[in-house]
Amino acid sequence: MRLKLSFTCKVLDYKYENYKVEFFTKENKLMMPVQIPEEWIKGSHPGEERLDDRLKALLGNLANY
């Protein structure tokens, strides 16, 4: 599954191995803030075009938002 998405995100906080992130549309409208566990980030390898399945599902759901 390829994700061809265009998001901007801003990391607000990092606490207890979780990132608090805000996602924005192409028009810079706030979509929603989310908590992303550090393990989802560590399980991703963008250079190899591999994302952790849970992060991929989150981004796919945001695309439908």
Contacts in CASP RR format, 6 or more apart in sequence:
PFRMAT RR
TARGET T0000
AUTHOR 0000-0000-0000
METHOD contacts of the structure
MODEL  1
MRLKLSFTCKVLDYKYENYKVEFFTKENKLMMPVQIPEEWIKGSHPGEER
LDDRLKALLGNLANY
1 56 0 8 1.000
2 49 0 8 1.000
3 51 0 8 1.000
3 56 0 8 1.000
3 59 0 8 1.000
3 60 0 8 1.000
3 63 0 8 1.000
5 59 0 8 1.000
5 60 0 8 1.000
5 62 0 8 1.000
5 63 0 8 1.000
6 26 0 8 1.000
7 23 0 8 1.000
7 24 0 8 1.000
7 25 0 8 1.000
7 31 0 8 1.000
7 59 0 8 1.000
7 62 0 8 1.000
8 23 0 8 1.000
8 24 0 8 1.000
8 25 0 8 1.000
8 26 0 8 1.000
8 28 0 8 1.000
9 21 0 8 1.000
9 22 0 8 1.000
9 23 0 8 1.000
9 24 0 8 1.000
10 21 0 8 1.000
10 22 0 8 1.000
10 24 0 8 1.000
11 19 0 8 1.000
11 20 0 8 1.000
11 21 0 8 1.000
12 20 0 8 1.000
12 21 0 8 1.000
12 22 0 8 1.000
12 33 0 8 1.000
13 19 0 8 1.000
13 20 0 8 1.000
14 20 0 8 1.000
17 37 0 8 1.000
17 38 0 8 1.000
17 39 0 8 1.000
18 35 0 8 1.000
18 36 0 8 1.000
18 37 0 8 1.000
18 38 0 8 1.000
19 35 0 8 1.000
19 36 0 8 1.000
19 37 0 8 1.000
19 38 0 8 1.000
19 41 0 8 1.000
20 33 0 8 1.000
20 34 0 8 1.000
20 35 0 8 1.000
21 33 0 8 1.000
21 34 0 8 1.000
21 35 0 8 1.000
21 36 0 8 1.000
22 30 0 8 1.000
22 31 0 8 1.000
22 32 0 8 1.000
22 33 0 8 1.000
23 30 0 8 1.000
23 31 0 8 1.000
23 32 0 8 1.000
23 33 0 8 1.000
23 34 0 8 1.000
23 62 0 8 1.000
24 30 0 8 1.000
24 31 0 8 1.000
25 31 0 8 1.000
31 62 0 8 1.000
31 65 0 8 1.000
32 62 0 8 1.000
32 65 0 8 1.000
34 58 0 8 1.000
36 55 0 8 1.000
36 58 0 8 1.000
39 52 0 8 1.000
40 52 0 8 1.000
40 54 0 8 1.000
40 55 0 8 1.000
40 58 0 8 1.000
41 52 0 8 1.000
41 55 0 8 1.000
43 50 0 8 1.000
43 51 0 8 1.000
43 52 0 8 1.000
43 55 0 8 1.000
44 50 0 8 1.000
44 51 0 8 1.000
44 52 0 8 1.000
44 55 0 8 1.000
51 59 0 8 1.000
END
